[in-house]
Amino acid sequence: MYYYFVLNHPAHYHLFKNTINDLNHLGHQCEIFIRPKDVLKNLLDRDNISYISLNDSKRSKKLILFSSLWGLIKKDLEIARYIRKRKPDLMIGTDWAITNLGRIFNIPSLVFNEDDTIATPENKVFYPLATSLLLPDCCDKGLWEKKRISYAGYHELAYLHPNRFSFDNEILKKNLNTDKPYIIVRLVKLTASHDKGKKGLDTQLLDKIIDKYYTKFQILISFEGEFEKRYTEYAFRFDPNLIHHFLAGAHLVIGDSQTMIAEASVLGTPSIRINDFVGKLGYLEELENKYGLTFGIKTLESKKLLAKVDELLNYPRIKEEWATKKNEMLNDKIDVTSFIVWFIENYPKSFNVMKNTPDYQYNFK
């Protein structure tokens, strides 16, 4: 079979990298299209993965929605040229483009997402165009029932499930002073169309965290894009392919990134998220309220954030307790990559199997 994967964020590569590798080994052919955002291109280059790079449209901060729509049209036109040369059997990804092109060229589109519609209103427009939706069972409950498949997992478990990832402490020793515990702080730019008007961790809070804890902990700050010179000594320069080892070894992760907070959570590292999406994303709500692996704090609650940081950094044997919580979560979840590979390779029969016997997914543990 011939598959298209359309990726526009580093997290999407992590989501599908093992799936693509497994499908290739099973004799299928996977064509990868990317928008070279952030470190996405570097990740694929480092892994020697072939891909087609789409033109990256610069977005206006004032006209985010218009810029996103214009970028989508340009992306549609670019990918359409390749479809005319050779039509794929399936189009797979999180990108809206596959739903539009799937309808135009009569190609089934499998959309994988974990952002609830309440947080990403654009889903209301593009989900109806998708052939099938695959969403964690904690997201968008009750919506899109005819075309959705719910599974017991998160995107992060496609690459951080113990079947797919093993923490290597030697990597830390080569890059850090492991005698001193460390905190990772992640700041993202919040420039996507669904981020309009949303806020995250500001520099005033960041300064308070640094001032209070830099003597006892190494402070490693991961910036998306440029940063102020005064943070140079804390700027975390790392091989992006190794970030998950750093997350697994951290004492605490703080940030306004949904993805990195979820990654820390499934790795069993305590984490705190501060942004305006708190309370709106099912997978992070589940990780917090069902498994106690993370904490979400709204941007107007800065005192609450500082109190939670203090509580967790003074919590005895916190890593051991979080390891227990992680194992409880993993007992409920599946090996997401193995499930996705089966679903793609057997589509559309797999869709009917999951509709009629949803517990079939637990064969993939």
N, C-alpha and C positions, 0 to 999 in steps of 0.2 A: 504494500500500500504506500501511497504518497501523501505525506502530511505537511501542512503549513503550520508553523508556530509563529505567532506575532507577539513580540515582547517589547515593552516600552519602559521597563523599570528593572533595576538590578534584582529586586525580589522575585520578579517573574522568571528570570533565568534560574534562580535557585529553585523555584517551584517546579520547573520543567526539566532541569538539566539531567536528573537521573532517569526520568521518563524517556527523554530523547535518546539517552545512551542505551537504555534497555530496548527501545523500539529498533534502534539501529542494529543491535546485536541479534534481534529476532528477524532481521532481513528486510525491514521496512526502510523507507527513505524519508528523512525529515528535512524540510527547508525552513530555515530560521530567518525571520525578518526582525530587525531591531531599530528602535529610535535611540541613538547614542546618548542616552541621559546618564548623568552622574558617572558611575564607574562601570556601567553595563558593558560597554565595548571592551574595557580592560579585562573584565571577568572572562569574556569569551576568548579574547586573545590569549590570555594566560593559560586557558584550558585547550588551546589549539582547536577551537570550534569554528567551523565555516559558517558564515552568515552573510546576509544582504543588508547593508546599512541604508536606511531610508533617510531622506533629507530631514534634518531637524529644524523645524520652524521656530523662530524666536517668538516668545509670547509677550504680549503687552500686559504689564501689571494692571493697567486701568481697564483693559478690554479682554479679560481672561476668557470669558465664555466665547466671544467672537473669535479670539485667537485659537481656542481649542477646536471650534467647528471648522475654521479655515484649515487648520493643521490636519483634521480628520479627512477633509475632502482631498487634500494633496496626498495624504497617505493612501486613500482609496485608489486614486488614479495611478500611483506608483505600483501598488501591489497588483492592480488589475492588468498591468502590462505583462506581469509574470504569469498570471492566470491564463491569459490568452495564449501564451506559449505552451504551457502545460498545466492542465486543470488538476488540482489536488483532490484526493478522496474526502478529506476532512480539513477544516480550518479550526485551529485550537488556540486558545489564549485568553487573556483578560481584556483585550483591546476591542473597542467598539467597532473598529474597521471590519472585523471578521463577520459581524452580524449583518452589516450593510452589503458587503461583497457576497456573503453567502446567499442572501436573498436575490441579488442581481444575477449571479451565475449559477444558482441552484446547487450550491455546495453546502452540506451540513456544517453548522458552526457549533462548536462546544465551548461555551463560555465558563471559565472558572473564576469565581470571585469570592471574597469574604467580607466585602463592605456592604452593610445593610442599606437598603434604599433610602431610609430616613436620613442617612448621612451623605449619600451620594444620589441626589435626585435624578441625575442623568440616566440612572438605571431604568427609570420609568419609561424613558424614550427608547432605549436600545435593547433591554431585555426581551420585549415582545418580538424583536426581530431574530433573536437567537433560536436555533433549532432545539438545543438542550442547555440547561443550566446545571452546573455542579457546584453546590454550595455546602459549607459545613452545616450540620444539622442545628446549630445554635444561631444561624443567621436567617433573617427575613422569614421568620416562622409564619406559615399560613399564606405566603405569597407565592405566585408563579407555580402553583401545584402541578398543573398539567405538564409542564416542560422541565421542572426541576428534579434533580436527584440530590437527596440529602445524604451526607456521609459523616461518620463519626471521626472527625479529624480537623486539622487546621492546615492551611497552606504550609506553615512552618514545619509540619511533620512530614512533608514530602522530602525534606532534606536534612532534618534534624532528628528524625526518629532513630532510635538506637540501631536499627537495621541499616541505617544509611550514614550515620555519623558517630565517630568516637573521639572524645576529647583527648588531646595530646598535650600533656603538661610540658613536654620538652620544647614545644613551640614557644610557650611563654618564657621559658628560661633563656631562650636565645634572643628575646626581644625586650624583656623587662627584668627589673629587680624583684624577683618573686619572694624575697624576704619581707617585703612591705606590701600589704594588701592594697588593692586598687579599686577605684570607682570609675565607671565609664559614664560619661555624659554625652548624649547625642542630641544635636540640634539640626532640624531640617528647615528648609526655606518656606514650606507651605505655600507653594505657587501653583498647584494644580487647580483646575476649574472648581472642583468641589471644596477646595481650601479657602475660597474667597471669603474674606471677613473673619477667618479663623486665626486664633493666636495660640502661641505655645510658650515655651520656656524663654523668659526674657533675660537680658544681661544683668539686671539688678539682682535677680534670684541666683543666677549663676555665680556672681561675685560673692554673695553671702555663703553659698555652698563651698566655694574655694577657700574663702577666708577662715571658715570654721573647721575645715577638715584636712587642709593640705599638709599639716604636720604629721597626722597619723596615717593618712592614706595618699597614695599616688592618685592624682586627678588626671584622667585621660579624656580629653574632649574631642569628639568626632564631629567635625563641622561639615555640612553640605554646602560647598562653595567657599567663598572668601570669608575671612574672619579678621577681627581687630588684632593689631600687632601685640597688644598687651596680653593676648592669650597664647602667644607663640610657644612659651615653655610648656604649656599644657596640651597643645594641639597634638592629637593622636595620629601619627603617620604610620600606617600599617599596610600590609599586603591585604587587599580586600578579600582575597580568597581565604584568608586566615581569621577573619573577624569572628567567626563563631567559636573558635578556640578561646579568643580573648573574652567573649561574652560568657562562656562556660566557666572561666576561671575568675571572673570578677566577683567582688564582695557585694556590689550593688550596681544596678544600671538605672540611670535617670535620664528622661528625655521627652521630647514631643513627637517622636517617631512611633507610629503604630507598629510597624514591622519589627524594628529592633527590640521594642519592649516585648512583643509576642515571642520573638526568638529567645530572648533571655528567659522568659517564663517557661517555655517547653524544655529549656536546658537546665532548669532548676536553679536559676539565679534570681534572687529577689530584685524586683524592678518597680519603678514608680513612673507613671506617665502623667504629664501635665499639658493639656491642650483643650480646645473647645469641642472635641469629639467625645470626651468622656461621657459615658452613659448611653452612647448611640451605636456602638459596634458590638454585635452579639458575641463574637469570639473573644474579645478582650473582657467583656462583662462575665463570660463564663469562666475564663482563666482567673478572674478576680473573685467572683462571688461563689463559684462552685468549688474551685480548687485552692483558692487563697494564695496563688502564685505571684500576683501582681496587684498594684493599687493604682486607681485612676483618680486624679485630683484636678479640678477645674482651675482655669487660669486666675480666677478671682480669689482663690483660696491659698495664697502664698504662705500664710502662717501654717496652714495645715500641711503643706508640702514640707516645710522645714521641720515641723514636728515629726512627720513620718520618716524623713531621712534620719533624724536623730534617733528615733525609736529603733529603726532597722539596723543602724550602725552600732547600736549598743545591745542588740539582741544576742543572747548567748547561743552558741552552736546553731546559728541561723542556716548555714549551708547544709548541715545534716538534716534539719527539719524540712528545708525546701526540697531536698533529694527525696524524702518520703512523700511529700505532696506531688512531686513530679511523677513518681512511680504510680501513685493512685490515679493520676490523669492518664498516664500511658496505658494502664489496665483497661480503661474505657475506650481507647482509641485504636485506630487501625494504622497499618503501614500505608500511608496515603499514596506513595509512588506505585507500589505494587497494585493497588486498587485502580489507579488512573491508567496504568499500562493495560491491565485487563479490560477496562472499560473502553478504551480507544480501540484496541485490537479487535474487540468483539462487537463494536458498535454497528448497527442499532440494536442487535439482540441483547446486548448488555443493559441497555436502557429498560427493556421490557423485564429482564430478570430482576433488576433493582426495584422496579415498580411493583412487581408481584411478590417478590421475596427480598425485602430490603436487608434482612439479616445475612444475606449472602456475602455482604461486605466483610463480615467478621472472619471469613476465610483468609483475609489478608491482615494478619496480626504480626 
